[in-house]
Amino acid sequence: MTLIETTTRRADTDAPLIAPLIERWSPRAYDPAAELSEQDARTLLEAARWAPSANNLQPWRFILARRGDPAFTTIHDALMGFNQAWADSAAALVVNVAEVADDAGTPRPWAKYDLGQAVAHMTVQAQHDGLHTHQMGGFDGARLAEAFGLRDGLEIVSITAVGKVGDASALPEPLREREVAPRSRKPIDELLITAA
Ligand SMILES: Cc1cc2nc3c(=O)[nH]c(=O)nc-3n(C[C@H](O)[C@H](O)[C@H](O)COP(=O)(O)O)c2cc1C
């Protein structure tokens, strides 16, 4: 069993950060026996609930399915093949939905921005609680929206795998290699736009 030495996955930061931000990374190898408890699931949703949002509209919705639930299979089946290859071992899959328009069709222009913050809250809380997360954009959103009967105005933006880190050697080769590849980020200077 090749459990990834999680200390080697820590961010090599240029300034001091809080522990969950240093330690968070996105594994693909999850322990297929680990389960997400009711309490842990509730804590993740609570973290999302307390995210800021434009006008406090809280335009985020979630579908949370644990491994073994029929809904988990529905979500997993809608993932792109490169995500299906590993996400079946996650303890849970969370579909992240933005309310981009309300019931009356009025647009909510900040919905995806707000959803992103709620998901970020969730990932940091998960890390703090000893869980890992891996967000995905590779899925068939139309298929999922139909499967869950989502109304117009509810848009699936991403899916988060949640679980405990597992055996990296269980991954198919291109993924195993990526699991141990060094993590990198652009330097801070490259993020700053200065006046011309
Ligand atoms: C919106 C979004 C979509 C992503 N889509 C995928 C995906 O479909 N499959 C995948 O394996 N990783 C996906 N990722 C994970 C990123 O590749 C990962 O976060 C990035 O490489 C940085 O690595 P780190 O999270 O370990 O720091 C996605 C991440 C985000 C935020």
The ligand as a Gaussian input file, in Angstrom:
#p B3LYP/6-31G(d) Opt

LIG

0 1
 C      -13.394000      24.046000     -11.101000
 C      -12.373000      22.925000     -11.031000
 C      -12.454000      21.899000     -11.944000
 C      -11.540000      20.824000     -11.879000
 N      -11.701000      19.758000     -12.728000
 C      -10.975000      18.645000     -12.520000
 C      -11.289000      17.440000     -13.217000
 O      -12.253000      17.339000     -13.981000
 N      -10.519000      16.345000     -12.975000
 C       -9.454000      16.383000     -12.104000
 O       -8.815000      15.349000     -11.916000
 N       -9.154000      17.507000     -11.404000
 C       -9.883000      18.635000     -11.581000
 N       -9.641000      19.759000     -10.818000
 C       -8.532000      19.763000      -9.840000
 C       -7.398000      20.673000     -10.264000
 O       -6.693000      20.086000     -11.329000
 C       -6.485000      20.927000      -9.049000
 O       -7.190000      21.620000      -8.064000
 C       -5.238000      21.737000      -9.460000
 O       -4.413000      20.981000     -10.308000
 C       -4.416000      22.173000      -8.257000
 O       -4.046000      21.055000      -7.486000
 P       -4.302000      21.020000      -5.905000
 O       -5.800000      21.141000      -5.718000
 O       -3.794000      19.685000      -5.457000
 O       -3.590000      22.170000      -5.304000
 C      -10.515000      20.834000     -10.899000
 C      -10.444000      21.897000      -9.979000
 C      -11.368000      22.927000     -10.024000
 C      -11.297000      24.026000      -8.985000

